Amino acid sequence: MGVVHHSNFVRYLELARVRWMDEHHRSYRSYVAEGFHFATTHVAVDYHGPARFDDELEIATWLERARGASLAMAYEVRGDAGRLASGRSVHALVDESGRPRRLPPAERAALAKLVAPSA
């Protein structure tokens, strides 16, 4: 059909979130090295148009909120034809056993400074 399967957009959002953390906060790998992960508890994607084979995609990513043990991210995916999708994901900080853990106060404060003004 020449279009990207809709399920791939969830992967794109995940890659964008990890890249956003690398560029704006600290690497996801550093959380993993300390025994933590951000488990996805919610993801939603609204599709506005198809991505086509060989399109170059750009994903704007921003932090909507950072709370005690979770953060919420928002996304807009653009391609050759304009806005293709928008989305939102929520993630809980968990330890290696999957138990929720509160963000340390310093991490929460650092993330709070990065919350997008319109959020």
N, C-alpha and C positions, 0 to 999 in steps of 0.2 A: 504493500500500500504506500510505501514511501514516507510514512509518518512514524514518529517515535511512540512506542507503546506508553500509555498513560502511567503505568506503574514505575517507569524510569524516573518520573519527576520526583518521587519520594527519595530516590537515591541522590538525585541532584541536590535536593534540599539538605540532605545529610552531609554531603561533601561541602556544600556552602557553609553550613554551621561549623564544621571542623575548621575550615579555612578562616572563617570569621574569628574564631577563638584564637587561632595561630597569629592572626594579624592584629587583633585588638585587645586580647586579654592575656592568655597564656595557652600553651599548646595542650591539646587534648591528651597527647602522649604523657605530659607531665602529671596530669590527674591519674592516668592509668598506672604510671610508675609509683604513685602513692597508694595504689589499691582502690581507686575510685573510678566510676563510670557515670555518664549521664544517660540513664535509661529513658527511652522514649515512652511517654505515657499518653500522648495524643499527637496526631498529625492530621491535617486537613489540607486538601489541595482543591482550589477552584480552577477549572480549565477554561481558558478564554480563546484558545486557538491551538492548532496542532504545531508541534515542532516537526520539521521535515528532515529527511536524511541529509546529512552534511551541513545543517544549520550550525552556526556558531551561536551559543547561548551565553547570556550574561545574567547572573543572579545577584540582585541586590538583597542584602541580608542585614537585619538589624535586631537588636535585643529589645524586646517589649517590656520584660520585667525580670527581676531577680528577687526571689523570696527566700525564705528559710532553707528549703531543701530543693528548690526547683528554679528553673528559668524557662522563659518563653521566647521563641524566636519567630520573626516574620520574614517573608520572602516575596520577591517579585521576579519572575523569570521572563526575560525578553529574548527575542530571536529576530531573525531577518524580517518577520512579518509584524513585529511589535510585541505587545504584551501577550504572552502565551499562557501564563499561570500565575496565581498568587497562592500563598500558603502560610501555614502557621504550625509550629510544633512546640510541645511542652516536654521538658525533660526533668527527671528527678535524679538528684545525686544519690548514688547507691555505692555500697562497699562491695568487695569481692563476692560476698554471699548473697548479694541482691537486696540487702536491707537498706532502707532509706537513711541517709545521713544529712545533717544540716550542713549547709555551706559554712566554712569557718568565717568568723566575722570580717576578717581582712579581705577574704575573697568576695564576700557579699558586698562589702563597701566598694571594692574595686569594680565589680560588675554594675553596681547601682550607678556609678559615674558614667557608664557606657549605655544606659537605657536611652533609647531614641526619644527626643523631645516630644514627638507626637504620640508616644505610647501612653 
